[in-house]
Amino acid sequence: MNTDPHIRSAFDHDLEAVQAMVMKMGGLVEAAMLDAAQALDTRDAELAARVREGDKAIDSLEEQIQTECARLIALRGPTASDLRTVLSVMRIAANLERCGDYAKNMAKRSTVLADMPVVPGATGSVRRMTKSVVGLLKDALDAYIARDAAMADDVRRRDREVDQMYDGLFREFLTHMMEDARNISASMHLHFIAKNIERVGDHATGIAEQVIYLVTGRLPEEERPKGANPSQFGAAE
């Protein structure tokens, strides 16, 4: 274990820089999710294209974070507690990178949906679900900065609400398909978008669990609460 105060100071400085990158990455992901939902709701092809292009910046940040964390471990000789922090940062960044991929997938499908008949009320419902998930993501990252295990645990519990919203959307899309065959293709795409949003909720929960691990030294033992999980058209991308 390295106790040299100069090395300690250098480690803290480097770790702060990495954590700043994580928060920047989180902000980009949150914006991408909201923009993808707006592009779907307003049929804005240019906004959808910006979301797809913006995923490169998210991927680049994740790569920088992983590289810097590996350097910290190799050169700074972190204590057990510091090593736990570095590993948590790496896992949080990986979760955020996947969330960015889901936002990009949403944007891709919104472009396809722009040329299909409108499914009444569906895009508004998707947008509301997106706002709920972005709220989870933001709170999970705030819990990380505050080292607040109780806030993180609240994120875990609230993910069930997102699962229930997804279940409701699934039934809504199924109803639209049964009522009018012309809604089938659009409803399929909308379902995949809803599933991508639900997966982002899972990753927000994963981040919350890393916060709990960071604060307590152990992951939650109980299973995270889940919704009813109805039959699905297929797995998300």
Secondary structure by P-SEA (a helix, b strand, c coil): ccccaaaaaaaaaaaaaaaaaaaaaaaaaaaaaaaaaaaaaaccaaaaaaaaaaaaaaaaaaaaaaaaaaaaaacccccaaaaaaaaaaaaaaaaaaaaaaaaaaaaaaaaaacccccccaaaaaaaaaaaaaaaaaaaaaaaaaaccaaaaaaaaaaaaaaaaaaaaaaaaaaaaaaacccaaaaaaaaaaaaaaaaaaaaaaaaaaaaaaaaacccccccccccccccccccccc
